[in-house]
Amino acid sequence: QVQLVESGGGLVQPGGSLRLSCAASGRILSINTMAWYRQAPGKQRELVAFFSRGGSTHYADSVQGRFIISRDNAKATMFLQMNNLKPEDTAVYYCMAETAGANNEGLNNWGQGTQVTVSS
């Protein structure tokens, strides 16, 4: 369906910033919506931010006011600007694109993930 590649992760100090990118390729026109997830060691993968099908943005309470999700449709790329990072933001961040299946069901396509570590 679609292929996703995340980039931009790294090691930053608390209070620092990072900008993650997710490049999509393949059947781009089949994408219904896109989202950023993250998974910390020993924890379940959680939704961080996403675009609704109408294009509005939504954020988890834990990142509200600090993270900004955006996209460049011409480049088929989604971004996550992360500001005022905290140690609890440490996780592998994943890009997800929902596409329509053969029966119009929603199929989740995942990237490989990029590591974000917030530590002093």
Order of alpha helices (4+ residues) and beta strands (2+ residues): beta-beta-beta-beta-beta-beta-beta-beta-beta-beta-beta
